[in-house]
Amino acid sequence: MDPILSRRSVRKFDLDKKIPYDDLVELCKVAESAPTARKQKSRRYVIIENKELILELSKIYTKSTMRVEECNQMIAIIGINPDNLPCPDFEVIDLSCAAENIMIKATEKGIGSVILGTYPSKDRYIPANKLLDIQNGDFVFAFICLGYPIDKDSFYDSNKFDISLVTHIKE
Ligand SMILES: Cc1cc2nc3c(=O)[nH]c(=O)nc-3n(C[C@H](O)[C@H](O)[C@H](O)COP(=O)(O)O)c2cc1C
């Protein structure tokens, strides 16, 4: 199974089965191995396992397909204050690369994941910043909800690719 091709958004988790803390840290480590513009230090992470906090966060994501209250473990990807970065224009790309790394490694480990887009939607990142007490111009970029899938067939290649998407500029 190729973890890149078979990554799918997973939204139903076995809530009796906990992802070990060390695995969550490993997901943060692979996130941080993703590229950043000019090697800038634009990211940090919050591992969330507190159910009360997750319930509060779920109130922000009322339009989300993922019912956030049905998740026990999350990683928040935090963007560093752009004023402190050499390449602020590319920060969201740094953060997006990190998010994808988390979801691919999770898939490889049999862990389901779904990203909750948060920044730059003011309705989402401002209350999320508040709940996580993110200060000094840093911001919540996204949450990755994580858990072991209930459905054994959660990972599959959805064949999104079509060769018509590719333009070939020949030599
Ligand atoms: C920027 C972004 C924001 C997203 N936000 C949400 C969300 O708030 N809730 C949710 O359930 N899924 C969210 N998703 C997941 C998408 O719905 C999902 O990736 C898409 O339907 C394609 O399905 P797949 O991930 O299984 O390929 C988001 C995905 C991206 C890239």
The ligand as a Tripos MOL2 file, in Angstrom:
@<TRIPOS>MOLECULE
LIG
   31    33     1     0     0
SMALL
NO_CHARGES

@<TRIPOS>ATOM
      1 C1         -7.8280   23.0680    3.1480 C.3       1 LIG1
      2 C2         -8.7040   21.9020    3.5160 C.ar      1 LIG1
      3 C3         -9.7100   22.0670    4.4650 C.ar      1 LIG1
      4 C4        -10.5020   20.9830    4.8450 C.ar      1 LIG1
      5 N1        -11.4160   21.1480    5.8530 N.ar      1 LIG1
      6 C5        -12.1610   20.1100    6.2230 C.ar      1 LIG1
      7 C6        -13.0910   20.2320    7.2990 C.ar      1 LIG1
      8 O1        -13.2300   21.2990    7.9090 O.2       1 LIG1
      9 N2        -13.8150   19.1560    7.6390 N.ar      1 LIG1
     10 C7        -13.7080   17.9640    7.0060 C.ar      1 LIG1
     11 O2        -14.4140   17.0150    7.3680 O.2       1 LIG1
     12 N3        -12.8280   17.7920    5.9790 N.ar      1 LIG1
     13 C8        -12.0580   18.8270    5.5920 C.ar      1 LIG1
     14 N4        -11.1400   18.6670    4.5730 N.ar      1 LIG1
     15 C9        -11.0050   17.3670    3.9100 C.3       1 LIG1
     16 C10       -11.6200   17.3450    2.5270 C.3       1 LIG1
     17 O3        -13.0380   17.3490    2.6270 O.3       1 LIG1
     18 C11       -11.1260   16.1040    1.7560 C.3       1 LIG1
     19 O4         -9.7240   16.1520    1.6350 O.3       1 LIG1
     20 C12       -11.7560   15.9880    0.3840 C.3       1 LIG1
     21 O5        -13.1310   15.7060    0.4800 O.3       1 LIG1
     22 C13       -11.1020   14.8940   -0.4760 C.3       1 LIG1
     23 O6        -11.1950   13.6300    0.1570 O.3       1 LIG1
     24 P1         -9.9100   12.7660    0.5140 P.3       1 LIG1
     25 O7         -9.0820   13.5550    1.5230 O.co2     1 LIG1
     26 O8        -10.4390   11.4900    1.0910 O.co2     1 LIG1
     27 O9         -9.1290   12.5560   -0.7450 O.co2     1 LIG1
     28 C14       -10.3310   19.7240    4.2090 C.ar      1 LIG1
     29 C15        -9.3300   19.5730    3.2370 C.ar      1 LIG1
     30 C16        -8.5070   20.6370    2.9150 C.ar      1 LIG1
     31 C17        -7.3770   20.4470    1.9150 C.3       1 LIG1
@<TRIPOS>BOND
     1     1     2 1
     2     2     3 ar
     3     2    30 ar
     4     3     4 ar
     5     4     5 ar
     6     4    28 ar
     7     5     6 ar
     8     6     7 ar
     9     6    13 1
    10     7     8 2
    11     7     9 ar
    12     9    10 ar
    13    10    11 2
    14    10    12 ar
    15    12    13 ar
    16    13    14 ar
    17    14    15 1
    18    14    28 ar
    19    15    16 1
    20    16    17 1
    21    16    18 1
    22    18    19 1
    23    18    20 1
    24    20    21 1
    25    20    22 1
    26    22    23 1
    27    23    24 1
    28    24    25 2
    29    24    26 1
    30    24    27 1
    31    28    29 ar
    32    29    30 ar
    33    30    31 1
@<TRIPOS>SUBSTRUCTURE
     1 LIG1         1 GROUP 0 **** ****
